[in-house]
């Protein structure tokens, strides 16, 4: 599928600085993801686990995250999919 049709929602910083967001697209569906702060710092370049740095790193890596979302298969149980460093 052409990843230009996949959109990401604005991330929300949840407990323990975990970033939660969703990906959606016509004909693709809707899937929820989460990123742990360690992954955002190590693989997406956040300087620390502050909310400001996590959100900035998310915005700078948005196209990369669209590609990851496209490759990940949505679980049948409806739970959030964790994106790891290996996925990036």
Secondary structure, DSSP 4 states (H G I P E B T S, - for coil): --GGG-EEPPPEE-GGG-EEEEEEETTTEEEEEEE-HHHHHHHH--SSSSHHHHHHHHHHTHHHHHHHHHHSPPPTT-PPEEE-TTT-
